[in-house]
Amino acid sequence: MIDLIKMRPQVQTVGAERKGDQAGGSLWQHGLEHIANNPDDPLQLLMGLEVSAVSFARGYVELQFDGPVLRSLSDPSGVYGGREWRFPAPGSLDLMRCYIDKTVDGYELVPDRILALHFGEHRFVIPLDPESSGGPEAAHMVGVDESGQVSVRGGMWIW
């Protein structure tokens, strides 16, 4: 499980190869690398799940899965169909809705920098740096309880 109190500066990539740290590289480039099997990792819970809804509310954007919910309290960005977007710029809402029915096939977590979900050639990025979040929390994920309902009893992870 990720130690949210003492997050160490490490890069964790699952299902995608990070290329953005290389000189001239872009954080938007990615390719299939490997799939880790760590059931205690909260983002691992999203692997293989489809986005069932994208919700926009005052103060956050939410990706709903058939179960867990991932909320971005900082303005997300990403690439869909080769087109870069940044919320709340014009056109971003239309591109964000395109993630519905897409399956998570990878993710990466760079503490205090980004949390990114991969959907084949598409990518959804939540900035985790303090400047982007505007507060102590940039994102959180709520799991599901034993009955399958979204509930903190199923776990809550904060970045």
PyMOL CGO cylinders between C-alpha atoms (Angstrom):
from pymol import cmd
from pymol.cgo import CYLINDER

trace = [
    CYLINDER, 0.00, 0.00, 0.00, 1.26, 3.49, -0.71, 0.3, 1, 1, 1, 1, 1, 1,
    CYLINDER, 1.26, 3.49, -0.71, 2.37, 5.27, 2.44, 0.3, 1, 1, 1, 1, 1, 1,
    CYLINDER, 2.37, 5.27, 2.44, 0.42, 8.50, 2.05, 0.3, 1, 1, 1, 1, 1, 1,
    CYLINDER, 0.42, 8.50, 2.05, 1.95, 10.07, 5.15, 0.3, 1, 1, 1, 1, 1, 1,
    CYLINDER, 1.95, 10.07, 5.15, 5.57, 9.55, 4.08, 0.3, 1, 1, 1, 1, 1, 1,
    CYLINDER, 5.57, 9.55, 4.08, 5.40, 9.40, 0.29, 0.3, 1, 1, 1, 1, 1, 1,
    CYLINDER, 5.40, 9.40, 0.29, 8.88, 8.73, -0.98, 0.3, 1, 1, 1, 1, 1, 1,
    CYLINDER, 8.88, 8.73, -0.98, 10.12, 10.41, -4.18, 0.3, 1, 1, 1, 1, 1, 1,
    CYLINDER, 10.12, 10.41, -4.18, 9.85, 7.42, -6.46, 0.3, 1, 1, 1, 1, 1, 1,
    CYLINDER, 9.85, 7.42, -6.46, 8.33, 6.82, -9.85, 0.3, 1, 1, 1, 1, 1, 1,
    CYLINDER, 8.33, 6.82, -9.85, 5.88, 3.97, -10.11, 0.3, 1, 1, 1, 1, 1, 1,
    CYLINDER, 5.88, 3.97, -10.11, 4.81, 3.02, -13.59, 0.3, 1, 1, 1, 1, 1, 1,
    CYLINDER, 4.81, 3.02, -13.59, 2.48, 0.16, -14.43, 0.3, 1, 1, 1, 1, 1, 1,
    CYLINDER, 2.48, 0.16, -14.43, 1.59, -0.83, -17.96, 0.3, 1, 1, 1, 1, 1, 1,
    CYLINDER, 1.59, -0.83, -17.96, 3.32, 2.16, -19.52, 0.3, 1, 1, 1, 1, 1, 1,
    CYLINDER, 3.32, 2.16, -19.52, 6.86, 3.32, -20.07, 0.3, 1, 1, 1, 1, 1, 1,
    CYLINDER, 6.86, 3.32, -20.07, 7.78, 6.80, -18.82, 0.3, 1, 1, 1, 1, 1, 1,
    CYLINDER, 7.78, 6.80, -18.82, 9.51, 8.84, -21.47, 0.3, 1, 1, 1, 1, 1, 1,
    CYLINDER, 9.51, 8.84, -21.47, 8.95, 12.33, -20.14, 0.3, 1, 1, 1, 1, 1, 1,
    CYLINDER, 8.95, 12.33, -20.14, 11.98, 12.32, -17.86, 0.3, 1, 1, 1, 1, 1, 1,
    CYLINDER, 11.98, 12.32, -17.86, 14.34, 11.93, -20.81, 0.3, 1, 1, 1, 1, 1, 1,
    CYLINDER, 14.34, 11.93, -20.81, 15.78, 15.04, -22.41, 0.3, 1, 1, 1, 1, 1, 1,
    CYLINDER, 15.78, 15.04, -22.41, 13.35, 16.26, -25.02, 0.3, 1, 1, 1, 1, 1, 1,
    CYLINDER, 13.35, 16.26, -25.02, 10.74, 13.69, -23.98, 0.3, 1, 1, 1, 1, 1, 1,
    CYLINDER, 10.74, 13.69, -23.98, 7.10, 14.41, -23.43, 0.3, 1, 1, 1, 1, 1, 1,
    CYLINDER, 7.10, 14.41, -23.43, 4.96, 13.20, -20.54, 0.3, 1, 1, 1, 1, 1, 1,
    CYLINDER, 4.96, 13.20, -20.54, 2.32, 12.40, -23.14, 0.3, 1, 1, 1, 1, 1, 1,
    CYLINDER, 2.32, 12.40, -23.14, 4.37, 9.68, -24.85, 0.3, 1, 1, 1, 1, 1, 1,
    CYLINDER, 4.37, 9.68, -24.85, 3.90, 6.18, -23.55, 0.3, 1, 1, 1, 1, 1, 1,
    CYLINDER, 3.90, 6.18, -23.55, 4.12, 2.58, -24.65, 0.3, 1, 1, 1, 1, 1, 1,
    CYLINDER, 4.12, 2.58, -24.65, 3.31, -0.78, -23.12, 0.3, 1, 1, 1, 1, 1, 1,
    CYLINDER, 3.31, -0.78, -23.12, 5.99, -2.04, -20.74, 0.3, 1, 1, 1, 1, 1, 1,
    CYLINDER, 5.99, -2.04, -20.74, 4.65, -4.43, -18.12, 0.3, 1, 1, 1, 1, 1, 1,
    CYLINDER, 4.65, -4.43, -18.12, 1.83, -4.97, -15.65, 0.3, 1, 1, 1, 1, 1, 1,
    CYLINDER, 1.83, -4.97, -15.65, 2.73, -5.24, -11.98, 0.3, 1, 1, 1, 1, 1, 1,
    CYLINDER, 2.73, -5.24, -11.98, 0.65, -7.33, -9.63, 0.3, 1, 1, 1, 1, 1, 1,
    CYLINDER, 0.65, -7.33, -9.63, 0.43, -5.49, -6.31, 0.3, 1, 1, 1, 1, 1, 1,
    CYLINDER, 0.43, -5.49, -6.31, -3.11, -5.83, -4.93, 0.3, 1, 1, 1, 1, 1, 1,
    CYLINDER, -3.11, -5.83, -4.93, -2.39, -3.41, -2.08, 0.3, 1, 1, 1, 1, 1, 1,
    CYLINDER, -2.39, -3.41, -2.08, -1.74, -0.55, -4.49, 0.3, 1, 1, 1, 1, 1, 1,
    CYLINDER, -1.74, -0.55, -4.49, -4.91, 1.61, -4.76, 0.3, 1, 1, 1, 1, 1, 1,
    CYLINDER, -4.91, 1.61, -4.76, -4.37, 2.39, -8.43, 0.3, 1, 1, 1, 1, 1, 1,
    CYLINDER, -4.37, 2.39, -8.43, -4.04, -1.34, -9.12, 0.3, 1, 1, 1, 1, 1, 1,
    CYLINDER, -4.04, -1.34, -9.12, -7.75, -1.54, -8.22, 0.3, 1, 1, 1, 1, 1, 1,
    CYLINDER, -7.75, -1.54, -8.22, -8.51, 0.45, -11.39, 0.3, 1, 1, 1, 1, 1, 1,
    CYLINDER, -8.51, 0.45, -11.39, -6.63, -1.87, -13.74, 0.3, 1, 1, 1, 1, 1, 1,
    CYLINDER, -6.63, -1.87, -13.74, -9.05, -3.47, -16.20, 0.3, 1, 1, 1, 1, 1, 1,
    CYLINDER, -9.05, -3.47, -16.20, -11.98, -1.27, -15.15, 0.3, 1, 1, 1, 1, 1, 1,
    CYLINDER, -11.98, -1.27, -15.15, -13.93, 0.86, -17.59, 0.3, 1, 1, 1, 1, 1, 1,
    CYLINDER, -13.93, 0.86, -17.59, -14.76, 4.50, -16.98, 0.3, 1, 1, 1, 1, 1, 1,
    CYLINDER, -14.76, 4.50, -16.98, -18.53, 4.54, -16.47, 0.3, 1, 1, 1, 1, 1, 1,
    CYLINDER, -18.53, 4.54, -16.47, -18.94, 8.32, -16.08, 0.3, 1, 1, 1, 1, 1, 1,
    CYLINDER, -18.94, 8.32, -16.08, -17.02, 11.59, -16.14, 0.3, 1, 1, 1, 1, 1, 1,
    CYLINDER, -17.02, 11.59, -16.14, -18.53, 14.18, -13.82, 0.3, 1, 1, 1, 1, 1, 1,
    CYLINDER, -18.53, 14.18, -13.82, -17.83, 17.88, -13.52, 0.3, 1, 1, 1, 1, 1, 1,
    CYLINDER, -17.83, 17.88, -13.52, -18.60, 19.70, -10.29, 0.3, 1, 1, 1, 1, 1, 1,
    CYLINDER, -18.60, 19.70, -10.29, -17.55, 22.97, -8.78, 0.3, 1, 1, 1, 1, 1, 1,
    CYLINDER, -17.55, 22.97, -8.78, -14.05, 22.33, -7.51, 0.3, 1, 1, 1, 1, 1, 1,
    CYLINDER, -14.05, 22.33, -7.51, -13.30, 18.92, -9.03, 0.3, 1, 1, 1, 1, 1, 1,
    CYLINDER, -13.30, 18.92, -9.03, -13.54, 16.48, -11.93, 0.3, 1, 1, 1, 1, 1, 1,
    CYLINDER, -13.54, 16.48, -11.93, -14.49, 12.89, -11.22, 0.3, 1, 1, 1, 1, 1, 1,
    CYLINDER, -14.49, 12.89, -11.22, -13.84, 9.65, -13.08, 0.3, 1, 1, 1, 1, 1, 1,
    CYLINDER, -13.84, 9.65, -13.08, -16.33, 7.00, -12.04, 0.3, 1, 1, 1, 1, 1, 1,
    CYLINDER, -16.33, 7.00, -12.04, -15.70, 3.33, -12.61, 0.3, 1, 1, 1, 1, 1, 1,
    CYLINDER, -15.70, 3.33, -12.61, -18.10, 0.49, -11.95, 0.3, 1, 1, 1, 1, 1, 1,
    CYLINDER, -18.10, 0.49, -11.95, -17.14, 0.79, -8.32, 0.3, 1, 1, 1, 1, 1, 1,
    CYLINDER, -17.14, 0.79, -8.32, -14.27, 3.10, -7.34, 0.3, 1, 1, 1, 1, 1, 1,
    CYLINDER, -14.27, 3.10, -7.34, -14.29, 6.85, -7.91, 0.3, 1, 1, 1, 1, 1, 1,
    CYLINDER, -14.29, 6.85, -7.91, -11.20, 8.96, -8.65, 0.3, 1, 1, 1, 1, 1, 1,
    CYLINDER, -11.20, 8.96, -8.65, -11.57, 12.71, -8.01, 0.3, 1, 1, 1, 1, 1, 1,
    CYLINDER, -11.57, 12.71, -8.01, -9.17, 15.30, -9.33, 0.3, 1, 1, 1, 1, 1, 1,
    CYLINDER, -9.17, 15.30, -9.33, -9.18, 18.45, -7.20, 0.3, 1, 1, 1, 1, 1, 1,
    CYLINDER, -9.18, 18.45, -7.20, -6.52, 20.00, -9.41, 0.3, 1, 1, 1, 1, 1, 1,
    CYLINDER, -6.52, 20.00, -9.41, -7.25, 20.71, -13.07, 0.3, 1, 1, 1, 1, 1, 1,
    CYLINDER, -7.25, 20.71, -13.07, -6.52, 17.54, -15.07, 0.3, 1, 1, 1, 1, 1, 1,
    CYLINDER, -6.52, 17.54, -15.07, -5.01, 17.34, -18.53, 0.3, 1, 1, 1, 1, 1, 1,
    CYLINDER, -5.01, 17.34, -18.53, -4.32, 14.59, -20.98, 0.3, 1, 1, 1, 1, 1, 1,
    CYLINDER, -4.32, 14.59, -20.98, -4.25, 13.29, -24.50, 0.3, 1, 1, 1, 1, 1, 1,
    CYLINDER, -4.25, 13.29, -24.50, -7.17, 11.71, -26.27, 0.3, 1, 1, 1, 1, 1, 1,
    CYLINDER, -7.17, 11.71, -26.27, -6.94, 10.56, -29.88, 0.3, 1, 1, 1, 1, 1, 1,
    CYLINDER, -6.94, 10.56, -29.88, -3.64, 12.40, -30.26, 0.3, 1, 1, 1, 1, 1, 1,
    CYLINDER, -3.64, 12.40, -30.26, -5.19, 15.69, -29.12, 0.3, 1, 1, 1, 1, 1, 1,
    CYLINDER, -5.19, 15.69, -29.12, -3.86, 17.32, -25.97, 0.3, 1, 1, 1, 1, 1, 1,
    CYLINDER, -3.86, 17.32, -25.97, -6.38, 18.91, -23.63, 0.3, 1, 1, 1, 1, 1, 1,
    CYLINDER, -6.38, 18.91, -23.63, -6.26, 20.82, -20.36, 0.3, 1, 1, 1, 1, 1, 1,
    CYLINDER, -6.26, 20.82, -20.36, -9.32, 21.40, -18.19, 0.3, 1, 1, 1, 1, 1, 1,
    CYLINDER, -9.32, 21.40, -18.19, -11.14, 23.84, -18.20, 0.3, 1, 1, 1, 1, 1, 1,
    CYLINDER, -11.14, 23.84, -18.20, -9.97, 25.03, -21.63, 0.3, 1, 1, 1, 1, 1, 1,
    CYLINDER, -9.97, 25.03, -21.63, -12.52, 25.05, -24.47, 0.3, 1, 1, 1, 1, 1, 1,
    CYLINDER, -12.52, 25.05, -24.47, -12.99, 21.57, -25.94, 0.3, 1, 1, 1, 1, 1, 1,
    CYLINDER, -12.99, 21.57, -25.94, -11.67, 19.78, -22.85, 0.3, 1, 1, 1, 1, 1, 1,
    CYLINDER, -11.67, 19.78, -22.85, -15.14, 18.73, -21.67, 0.3, 1, 1, 1, 1, 1, 1,
    CYLINDER, -15.14, 18.73, -21.67, -15.88, 17.03, -24.99, 0.3, 1, 1, 1, 1, 1, 1,
    CYLINDER, -15.88, 17.03, -24.99, -12.57, 15.16, -24.97, 0.3, 1, 1, 1, 1, 1, 1,
    CYLINDER, -12.57, 15.16, -24.97, -12.94, 14.13, -21.33, 0.3, 1, 1, 1, 1, 1, 1,
    CYLINDER, -12.94, 14.13, -21.33, -16.33, 12.54, -22.01, 0.3, 1, 1, 1, 1, 1, 1,
    CYLINDER, -16.33, 12.54, -22.01, -14.62, 10.32, -24.60, 0.3, 1, 1, 1, 1, 1, 1,
    CYLINDER, -14.62, 10.32, -24.60, -12.97, 8.35, -21.76, 0.3, 1, 1, 1, 1, 1, 1,
    CYLINDER, -12.97, 8.35, -21.76, -16.34, 6.77, -20.95, 0.3, 1, 1, 1, 1, 1, 1,
    CYLINDER, -16.34, 6.77, -20.95, -16.20, 3.04, -21.82, 0.3, 1, 1, 1, 1, 1, 1,
    CYLINDER, -16.20, 3.04, -21.82, -12.38, 3.11, -22.01, 0.3, 1, 1, 1, 1, 1, 1,
    CYLINDER, -12.38, 3.11, -22.01, -10.49, 0.53, -19.94, 0.3, 1, 1, 1, 1, 1, 1,
    CYLINDER, -10.49, 0.53, -19.94, -7.56, 1.38, -17.66, 0.3, 1, 1, 1, 1, 1, 1,
    CYLINDER, -7.56, 1.38, -17.66, -4.55, -0.57, -18.90, 0.3, 1, 1, 1, 1, 1, 1,
    CYLINDER, -4.55, -0.57, -18.90, -1.79, 1.23, -17.03, 0.3, 1, 1, 1, 1, 1, 1,
    CYLINDER, -1.79, 1.23, -17.03, -0.96, 4.02, -14.66, 0.3, 1, 1, 1, 1, 1, 1,
    CYLINDER, -0.96, 4.02, -14.66, 1.94, 5.95, -13.25, 0.3, 1, 1, 1, 1, 1, 1,
    CYLINDER, 1.94, 5.95, -13.25, 2.43, 7.79, -10.02, 0.3, 1, 1, 1, 1, 1, 1,
    CYLINDER, 2.43, 7.79, -10.02, 5.17, 10.34, -9.44, 0.3, 1, 1, 1, 1, 1, 1,
    CYLINDER, 5.17, 10.34, -9.44, 4.59, 11.67, -5.90, 0.3, 1, 1, 1, 1, 1, 1,
    CYLINDER, 4.59, 11.67, -5.90, 4.12, 15.44, -5.77, 0.3, 1, 1, 1, 1, 1, 1,
    CYLINDER, 4.12, 15.44, -5.77, 4.14, 15.58, -9.59, 0.3, 1, 1, 1, 1, 1, 1,
    CYLINDER, 4.14, 15.58, -9.59, 1.52, 13.47, -11.44, 0.3, 1, 1, 1, 1, 1, 1,
    CYLINDER, 1.52, 13.47, -11.44, -0.94, 10.62, -11.25, 0.3, 1, 1, 1, 1, 1, 1,
    CYLINDER, -0.94, 10.62, -11.25, -1.73, 9.36, -14.75, 0.3, 1, 1, 1, 1, 1, 1,
    CYLINDER, -1.73, 9.36, -14.75, -4.13, 6.73, -16.02, 0.3, 1, 1, 1, 1, 1, 1,
    CYLINDER, -4.13, 6.73, -16.02, -3.50, 5.06, -19.37, 0.3, 1, 1, 1, 1, 1, 1,
    CYLINDER, -3.50, 5.06, -19.37, -6.21, 3.85, -21.73, 0.3, 1, 1, 1, 1, 1, 1,
    CYLINDER, -6.21, 3.85, -21.73, -4.35, 2.42, -24.72, 0.3, 1, 1, 1, 1, 1, 1,
    CYLINDER, -4.35, 2.42, -24.72, -3.15, 5.44, -26.67, 0.3, 1, 1, 1, 1, 1, 1,
    CYLINDER, -3.15, 5.44, -26.67, -5.11, 7.84, -24.42, 0.3, 1, 1, 1, 1, 1, 1,
    CYLINDER, -5.11, 7.84, -24.42, -3.95, 9.35, -21.14, 0.3, 1, 1, 1, 1, 1, 1,
    CYLINDER, -3.95, 9.35, -21.14, -5.62, 11.19, -18.24, 0.3, 1, 1, 1, 1, 1, 1,
    CYLINDER, -5.62, 11.19, -18.24, -3.24, 13.15, -15.99, 0.3, 1, 1, 1, 1, 1, 1,
    CYLINDER, -3.24, 13.15, -15.99, -3.86, 14.65, -12.56, 0.3, 1, 1, 1, 1, 1, 1,
    CYLINDER, -3.86, 14.65, -12.56, -1.16, 17.11, -11.42, 0.3, 1, 1, 1, 1, 1, 1,
    CYLINDER, -1.16, 17.11, -11.42, -0.16, 16.48, -7.81, 0.3, 1, 1, 1, 1, 1, 1,
    CYLINDER, -0.16, 16.48, -7.81, 2.13, 19.45, -7.21, 0.3, 1, 1, 1, 1, 1, 1,
    CYLINDER, 2.13, 19.45, -7.21, 1.03, 21.95, -4.55, 0.3, 1, 1, 1, 1, 1, 1,
    CYLINDER, 1.03, 21.95, -4.55, 0.82, 24.81, -7.07, 0.3, 1, 1, 1, 1, 1, 1,
    CYLINDER, 0.82, 24.81, -7.07, -1.75, 22.93, -9.18, 0.3, 1, 1, 1, 1, 1, 1,
    CYLINDER, -1.75, 22.93, -9.18, -3.90, 21.65, -6.36, 0.3, 1, 1, 1, 1, 1, 1,
    CYLINDER, -3.90, 21.65, -6.36, -4.35, 24.95, -4.53, 0.3, 1, 1, 1, 1, 1, 1,
    CYLINDER, -4.35, 24.95, -4.53, -4.47, 23.04, -1.23, 0.3, 1, 1, 1, 1, 1, 1,
    CYLINDER, -4.47, 23.04, -1.23, -3.19, 20.04, 0.67, 0.3, 1, 1, 1, 1, 1, 1,
    CYLINDER, -3.19, 20.04, 0.67, -5.03, 17.51, -1.52, 0.3, 1, 1, 1, 1, 1, 1,
    CYLINDER, -5.03, 17.51, -1.52, -4.75, 17.14, -5.31, 0.3, 1, 1, 1, 1, 1, 1,
    CYLINDER, -4.75, 17.14, -5.31, -6.73, 13.93, -5.79, 0.3, 1, 1, 1, 1, 1, 1,
    CYLINDER, -6.73, 13.93, -5.79, -8.41, 11.15, -3.90, 0.3, 1, 1, 1, 1, 1, 1,
    CYLINDER, -8.41, 11.15, -3.90, -9.91, 7.79, -4.67, 0.3, 1, 1, 1, 1, 1, 1,
    CYLINDER, -9.91, 7.79, -4.67, -12.80, 6.12, -2.86, 0.3, 1, 1, 1, 1, 1, 1,
    CYLINDER, -12.80, 6.12, -2.86, -13.14, 2.35, -3.05, 0.3, 1, 1, 1, 1, 1, 1,
    CYLINDER, -13.14, 2.35, -3.05, -16.18, 0.13, -2.67, 0.3, 1, 1, 1, 1, 1, 1,
    CYLINDER, -16.18, 0.13, -2.67, -17.46, -1.67, 0.40, 0.3, 1, 1, 1, 1, 1, 1,
    CYLINDER, -17.46, -1.67, 0.40, -18.40, -5.35, 0.64, 0.3, 1, 1, 1, 1, 1, 1,
    CYLINDER, -18.40, -5.35, 0.64, -21.81, -4.63, -0.91, 0.3, 1, 1, 1, 1, 1, 1,
    CYLINDER, -21.81, -4.63, -0.91, -20.21, -3.00, -3.96, 0.3, 1, 1, 1, 1, 1, 1,
    CYLINDER, -20.21, -3.00, -3.96, -21.24, 0.56, -3.03, 0.3, 1, 1, 1, 1, 1, 1,
    CYLINDER, -21.24, 0.56, -3.03, -18.82, 3.48, -3.17, 0.3, 1, 1, 1, 1, 1, 1,
    CYLINDER, -18.82, 3.48, -3.17, -17.79, 4.02, 0.42, 0.3, 1, 1, 1, 1, 1, 1,
    CYLINDER, -17.79, 4.02, 0.42, -14.76, 5.02, 2.46, 0.3, 1, 1, 1, 1, 1, 1,
    CYLINDER, -14.76, 5.02, 2.46, -15.23, 1.63, 4.17, 0.3, 1, 1, 1, 1, 1, 1,
    CYLINDER, -15.23, 1.63, 4.17, -13.83, 0.24, 0.91, 0.3, 1, 1, 1, 1, 1, 1,
    CYLINDER, -13.83, 0.24, 0.91, -10.78, 2.48, 1.28, 0.3, 1, 1, 1, 1, 1, 1,
    CYLINDER, -10.78, 2.48, 1.28, -9.90, 6.09, 0.67, 0.3, 1, 1, 1, 1, 1, 1,
    CYLINDER, -9.90, 6.09, 0.67, -6.56, 7.19, -0.71, 0.3, 1, 1, 1, 1, 1, 1,
    CYLINDER, -6.56, 7.19, -0.71, -5.40, 10.81, -0.81, 0.3, 1, 1, 1, 1, 1, 1,
    CYLINDER, -5.40, 10.81, -0.81, -2.63, 12.32, -2.90, 0.3, 1, 1, 1, 1, 1, 1,
]
cmd.load_cgo(trace, "trace")
